[in-house]
Each structure stands twice: as structure tokens, then as C-alpha cells.
Amino acid sequence: MKKHNFYAGPSILSEYTIKQTAEAILDFEGMGLSVMEISHRSKEFVAVMEKAKQLFRELLNIPDGYSVLFLQGGASMQFCMVPYNLLSKKAAYLDTGSWASKAIKEAGLFGEVDVVASSKEDTYSYIPKNYKVPADADYFHITTNNTIYGTEIREDIEPGVPLVADMSSDIFSRPMDVSKYALIYGGAQKNLAPSGVTFVIVRDDILGKMDRKIPTMLNYQTHIDKESMFNTPPVVPVLAALKTLEWYKDQGGVEAMHKINLEKAGLLYGEIDRNKLFRPNVGDESDRSIMNVTFVMDENYMDLEADFLAFATEQGMVGLKGHRSVGGFRASIYNAMPLTGVQALVDTMKAFEQKN
Ligand SMILES: *Cc1c(COP(=O)(O)O)cnc(C)c1O
């Protein structure tokens, strides 16, 4: 039986991505060689890198004046690369979860950090509103989707200073206006590719303003100048990313992904709200993530938590256990999760209610 994969990351990829990548690992474009054993400078691999960047631009409608980079080190490396390259004196951060707070910690190594608001005291169950971003901040950093807690900022905000966003777990989930951002980054392993590649979209004119010396590998300009080929790129994840991007385009692009994502999330939240056994982790509907849906047992049914997990596992579902800091359940319903997978979970929740 094919499993319904609700893992938060690494997570579900399209069958097209996995099959095409497997094929390229065995015999890349009929070369009689694996994509893993050819030079990254070969014309065949250079074409993969070029096409991946070009599709990235096309799908997100990225304006001129921005560079698309494929780096290593994960989103976690960006927690330090961003302040290394952009923080002169002071940066503002919104604390919406443990990834955000890790980014805040790194920024503190480079200058003053103004945490404009935090929902930590409420286990990050909402997105803070009505905060003020200081006008003299070098940038304002947000985490658009809080993978662990299931909250999401689903619009392109305008803080009045350069906006930097960690979009590890919601890139390509909705159409967005890239021109509102100075820098966007994320690890690939949620909505794009296997782990090992990190995407960065950076507006070129925000760079080069720093007095400090920046190590070559941590300097965005190095990777812009060398077109993400300063050193050996992670060839298989980049190829897999290209395959996912081809699949997105074939599905109708981010507008189509967004439409189905809203449908999937609506179906699942609807059931969580309706079913007497469960309740949502995030109360405010406008804060609810359409990528990671977190929920817990209703307080009258707390003792059924392990039973539900076991029941769902019997129905072929994996990865539903919530993060240890939140408990309960988390269904990650990234782009590659079909509506039928979400429907199967909803059916399982209904069947479990019947049994209890
Ligand atoms: C997974 C995740 C990270 C960490 O990514 P790595 O690539 O493992 O460093 C950071 N931010 C968010 C929002 C994530 O979901």
C-alpha cells in the first residue's frame, strides 16, 4: 500500500520528481552516466542549473534586479548569512517560533536585534499583530510559515524597511509579490527537493553596503558572480528541484497550487472544527497555515491520542505525530500532497469518531 505521507520535512515530493530523479541517477539523459558522476561544469549539468533558475524566476514572477541562488548549509546557514551580509547596526525580527528564534540568536552575533513582537508565551499559537518596526532597522525578518506550530503569514506585508523572509516551508504555495521582499530564503526539503540545497532570492542592490569583511563562501556576492557554481553545487538536489519546478509548471504554476492548497486546508480544518474528538491548535483562522495543520485531542478525549495515532497508522498514514514542543498532531500537506491524501485523513478522523 502506498503511504499517505504527512511528514514535516524532509517531506512528500511529487512522483514525477522522484521518478525523474531516479532515472537521472541511473542514466542521465542517455549519456550512459549518472548525474552524480559528471562534472558540474559539464554542459549537461550547467543546463540543469540554468533551467532550474529560469523556472524559479518564471513561476514566482521574479523581477529584474534579483538573483536566484542555490547554496548549501540549509535555512539554518541563512540565519547567519543574512545578518553577516545585511546587518550593520540594527535589525528587527518577528518571533513566531523556534526557527525564528534561532534566526534571532544568530543575528545577535552581528549587531543589535529588536524583537518587535513574540507569541512565545502562548506556544507560538498565533501571529503577533500591531507591532512597530523601527524605521532605522537595516531589515525586518519574518518566518512566513511556522512549520512546527502551524501558523502562517499568508500575505506580503510592507514593513517600511527591507523585508527578509524565511520561506522554507511555504515557498511555491501561493502567488506572491517578490518585489516586496529584499531577500527570501529556505531549505529545499519541504516544498522543492531533497535536503542539501538552499534557495535564496536576493535583490542585488541591498548588498555591498557592509563595512565588515565577509568570508568568501558566506558572501552572497560570491555566489551571484559565480552563478551558484563558486564551488561544487549539490547536483542531485538541484536536479530534483528542477523536476519539482517542471511539475509545478505542468500543474498550472503557483496559482493552481494555491487553489488546491486552499481546498486541502479547508477540508482538513473543517473536519478538525467539526469533529468532537479534535480541536485546532491555532484559533485565529487567518493565522492558520495551509501547509502544516496542527491539532490536538479535545480536552474530553485526551486519553485517545495514542489510539488515534495507531488507528491512522493502520490506515497507511505516516508522519502525523506533532512536534514534541506542541504535542498532538501535525498534518503537513505540502504542494505534492494530493487532495485524496487529505480526504483519506478526514475519513480516518470521521471513522475514529464513530468508534468512540
Ligand atoms: C525546516 C525549517 C528550517 C530549517 O531548515 P534546515 O534546512 O534544516 O536548516 C528553517 N526554517 C523553517 C521555517 C523550516 O521549516
The ligand as an ORCA input file, in Angstrom:
! r2SCAN-3c Opt
* xyz 0 1
  C      12.863     23.266      8.299
  C      12.964     24.720      8.551
  C      14.200     25.341      8.810
  C      15.488     24.585      8.925
  O      15.950     24.216      7.684
  P      17.375     23.494      7.518
  O      17.481     23.434      6.022
  O      17.279     22.155      8.167
  O      18.410     24.343      8.129
  C      14.195     26.715      8.975
  N      13.069     27.432      8.899
  C      11.873     26.859      8.656
  C      10.648     27.717      8.564
  C      11.781     25.490      8.471
  O      10.595     24.920      8.229
*
